[in-house]
Each structure stands twice: as structure tokens, then as C-alpha cells.
Amino acid sequence: MAVNQEQLDRIKSGQGFIAALDQSGGSTPKALKLYGIEENEYANDAEMFGLVHKMRTRIVTSPAFSGERVFGAILFERTLDDTFEGQGAAEYLWQTKGVVPFLKIDKGLEDEANGVQLLKPIPGLSELLARAKAKGVFGTKERSVIKQNNADGIAAVLDQQFELGQQVLDAGLVPIIEPEVDINAADKADIETTLKQGLLERLDKVAPSTPVILKLTLPEVDGFFQELVEHPSVLKVVALSGGYVRDDANARLAKNPGVVASFSRALTEGLSAQQSDAEFNASLDKAIESIYRASVA
């Protein structure tokens, strides 16, 4: 099953970055708090998800948010079944904004073992991928976390990620493989060396005709991911902000040519439910412009 060629070309040659708008159950309360909405302002999960959808709607419908600087956006599964301005969320992103839609498919993380957190099982994956494809989604995102330089643990993360990535490719979608490295890891630079070697070994087994996207923590050594950026089986290397504030994330990103942003917290930093539309749009425009500049630096 083939991917959408127009969307593939947009990702491959596009200038800009991917917005991560995929806060899920565990991260939603924190995202809302940073947005100025306290936990006592909603009574249950339905109200919580309704409020975060309003936040996402405000972002994607803003005049500051368009395909000129944002070439992709990652959605949460609930958002896939929701709408923006009366149009299906994925369809709105692509048809109205020119932004390629992705879907977060992971169901969270297992408890830490061997210095890593693997993906939890994803029940109903085949059905979810088919539904995403039918709604015009281009690719998926699946996040693991690496906390220590444990060779067995890192290998387990990568084996699981690439096995899942092949299922995504078989469904006619492009996986964003995300083995996040904890920015607070004491041996972060050593982890990145082990991780890059493992990525290159597995990428050599991926056909260039069906490339993947890598989403990685910004490295300790500038330009460290250049071999990954240039690998024929890699469509794009994107970076997560990983807890760095936006200025720090942008500064690190600008030192890594060919890597573009896929920020979440760093994108929404400074946005508030209490802002007027004019204030909100101005703040979002400033954020998007700074991340765009760092991505194309």
C-alpha cells in the first residue's frame, strides 16, 4: 500500500518543522496547567480532553499556523476522531492548512527495565492504522525512552521500534521512530553513541524506497546525527525538545544541520487560555518563527 506521494514530497523537501500536538492522558493535565487551566477547572477526563482539544483548535486555526513554516503535525488518537472548524482533524490539517498529519499510536510506556522504557502493547493496531490511512494520515509516532547506556536495553528499544515501524510501513504509512534519550541521563553522550550505532545497523536493513523518520533527543555533540540525516533510508530526522525550554532547544537545534524540530512543550510555551486572540496569535507566531528559524538554520 503506497504512501501519499504529495505528502511525502512535502516532508522530504519542505522547509519548516513538525508540531507535536499529541499530548495524551498522562501529559494532558501538565499541558493544561502550563496553558493556564488548573486541575480543579475540570471534573473528569471528558472535560479535560475537551479543554485540551480547544487549546489544539486554537493553535491549528490560528493564522500563525500554516504549511509555510509548519509542514507536519502529530495528533492524539482522540483528535483523529474530532474536528477543527467542522472538518475532520487530519483532513483540516492537510486540505485547509497544507500541514501533513501524523498520528501518535503508542499507548504509553512499560516500567523501566535495563535502563529503558519499552512501548506498551498496542491492541487493535491493524484497525487503528487502517482508520488513520482512511482519514488521510501520512504517518505515525511511537515513543520509547532510554535512561541509561545499557546495550541490551537500547537494543530492545530499537528492535521493538523497527518491528513496529515495519507494521506501519506495511499499512501504507510512514513511522516516526522515537527512541527518546532522557536529557537528565548522566551518560547521555555515551547513550547517543550506542544509539546511533544501533540505528545505523537497523537502517541498513530498511529499503530506501520505504524510508522512515527518526525523532531524537538533541545531541550533546553538535552535528552528531549527520550520518542519520544523510542515510538513504531516512526521510527526515526531527528533534524533540525533551524538556529543554524553547530558547535552549532552538539553540541546540540550530547547531545540527539537516535536523528539524518536532517540539511540543517548547512550541506551546508562553501560550495561555487567558490571552486575547490577538495576544495568543502574536505569541504563537513568535514561537513558530523562532522554531522555524532554528530548523532551517
N, C-alpha and C positions, 0 to 999 in steps of 0.2 A: 504494500500500500504506500503510495507516494506522498511525500510532504507537499505542502503548498509552496510552489516554486517562487511565487512573487514574495511571499513572506520570507523564504529562505534567502533570497537576494537582498531583501531589506536588512536582515540581520547581518549577512556577510559583508555588505558594503556600506551599511549605514553608519553615519556619524551620530554619536549620542550614547545613551545608556539604557539599561533596563530598570524600571521602577519595581521594587518589591512591595506589593500591596497585599501580601498573603498572610497577615497576622492571623493566627488560628486561636483555638480555645485557650491554650495556656498563655499566649503572649498578648491576648486582646486586652485584659484589664490594665496591663502596664502601658500599652499603646494608648488606650483611652485616657489614662491618668496624665500621660505626657501631653495629651491633647486638651487637657483641662476638664476632664469629666471624671469625677470620683466614683468609687465603687458604690457609695450609698445613693447614687443617682439612677441606678437600675436595679430591678428586683430579681431578675432571673437571666438565664442565658439568652432567651429570645430577645429581651430588651437590650442586653449587652451587644448581641450581634446586630441588632437594628441600628444601634448608635454607631458602631464601627462602620457599618455599611453607609451611613450618612456621611461619615468622615471620608471614606473612599470615594463616594459620589462627588463630594465637594472638590476632591483633588482632581479626579479624571474629567470632570465637566468644566474645570477652570480653564479660562483662555490661556493660562500659562502652560497647560499640559497638552502637548500635541506631538505628532510624529517628527516634527522638525528637530527636536532635541531629545525626545524620549522615544526610542524605536521599539521598546518592548515593555510589557507589564505582566507581573506574576499575580494571579488571582488565587484566593482561597476557594475551596470546593463550594461552600455556601454561596459565594459571589457568582460562581458559574451559573447557578440556577436563578440568580436575581437579575435585576435590570438597572441600567443607567438611562435616565430620561426616557423610560418606556421601551427601550431597546435591550435585547439580551446583552449581558455584560461583555462577553467576548466579541460579539458582533459589533457592539458600540465602539469598542476599542479600535478594531481594525477598520470598519467601514466609515465611522464618523471621525475618528482621530488619527487614523493611519498608524496605529500602535499595535505591534504584533502581540497577541495574547498567549500567555503561558498559564499552566495550572499547577499549583502545589498538590502533589499526590500523596506525600508521606503522611503517616498517622502518628508522628512523634517518634521518640527515641526510647530504646531499651535502657535499663540501668547500666552504669559504667562497668566494663569488664576489659581487662588487658589494656587499660588506658584509653578506651574509646567507648562511644555510644553508637551502637548499630541502629538501623531502622527497625521499627516495629513491623510486624506483618501488615500487609495491605489487603484486607479481604475485598473481594469484588473488583479487583484491579482491572481485569479484562473489560468488564462492563463500564467502569469509570473511564478508561481510555477511549472506548468506542463512543461514549457520550460526549467526551471532550472533543474528539475528532468531528463529530456531527455538528457541534456548536461552533466550529471554526477555530478551535485552539490549535496552536502550532507546536507547542512543546510542553514539557513537564519539568517540575523541580522536585528534588528529593534530597533531604539534608541529613547527613551524619555529622558526628563531632569527634575530633581527635584531641586528647588532652595530654598524652604522654608519647614519647618516642619509643613505642613498643612495636617491634616489627610485625609480630603476629597480629596485634590489634589493627594496625594500619592495613595489613594485607586483607584482613577480614572485612574492613570497611570498603576497600576498593573492589574486592571480589563481589560483595553484595551490590555495590553501586553499579558496576558494569553489567552484572547479571540482570538487574532491574532495567538498566539502560537499554539492553538488547530487547527486552519485552516492549519497551516504549517505542523503539525503532521499528519493531515488527508490526506495531499498531499504526504506523504511518505518522508518528510524532517524533520530535527531537528532544532527547533528555538533557536537562541541566544537571550534570553530575556535581554534587556539592559535598565534598569531604572537608567540612569546616575545621580549621585549626583554632583552638581556644587562644585568644590573644593574650591570656594571662598564663599560658603554659611556660614553665621555667626553661624548657628546652625547645622553644618554638622554632628557632632556626634549624636545629637538628631534625625536628619533625618534618620541616619543609623539605629538607634534603631527601629523607626517606620517602616522603610522599611523592615528590617529583619523580624519583626513580621508578616507583610503583606505577604512577600514572603513565609514564613513557612506555613501560613494558606492556601495559594493557592497551594503550592506544595503538601500538604497532599491530594489534590483532583486530582493530576496527577498520572497516573498509572506508577509504576516503569518500566513496560515493554516498555513505550514510554517516556524516560527521556528527559529533556530539559537542555540547557546550560544557565548559568547565566553570564552576563558580568556586572561587578560592579566597581564603583569607589573605589580605595584603601582606606580602612577604617582608622579612627582616632585611634581605639583601635586594637592593634596587635592581630591577630587570631580571630577577631570578626565574621568572616564568617564560622567558623568551623562547626557549625550545618548545614549550607547550603552545605558545601563540603561533609559532611557525609550523606546527605539526599538521600534516595534510588531513588528518582525521579529526581535527578540531575546528569547528565552525567559528567559535568565539571563546575567549577567556574573559570572564567577568569577575568582579571582586565584590565581596560582601563587606559592609562596614564593620561588622563584628563587635560592636560596642565602642569603637572609636567615635568621638564627636566629629561632626561634619568637616570642620577645618583640618583636623588631623587626618581623617580618611582621605580627603581631597589631596592633601599634601603628599601622602604616601602614594596615592593612585597616580599622580602626575609624574612620579619617578619610575613608572612601569609602562613603557611604551607598548601599545597594542592591547593593553588590558583596559576594559571599560567598567564603569560602575554597575552594580546591581544592589543599590542601597535601599534599606527600609527605614530604620530609625534615623539615619543621617539625612534621609530625604524629608521626613516629616518633622524634624527638629525645628522648633520655633513656630509651628502651626498651632492654632488654638481655636476651640469651639467658640470662644468669646470674641474673636476678631470679627470685624465687619467684613463683608465680601471684598471690599477694596483692600483692606489690610491683609486679608488671607491671600488674595491673589498676588499681591505685591511680595509677601513673604515667600510664597511658593515659587514665584518667578525667580526670586533671588537664589533660592535653594537649587532649583533646576539649572539655572545658568551656571552656578559655581560647580555643580557636579558635571555638567556638560563640558565645561572648560577643562576640568581635570581629566575627563575621559578622552578628550581629543588632543590633549597637550602633547 
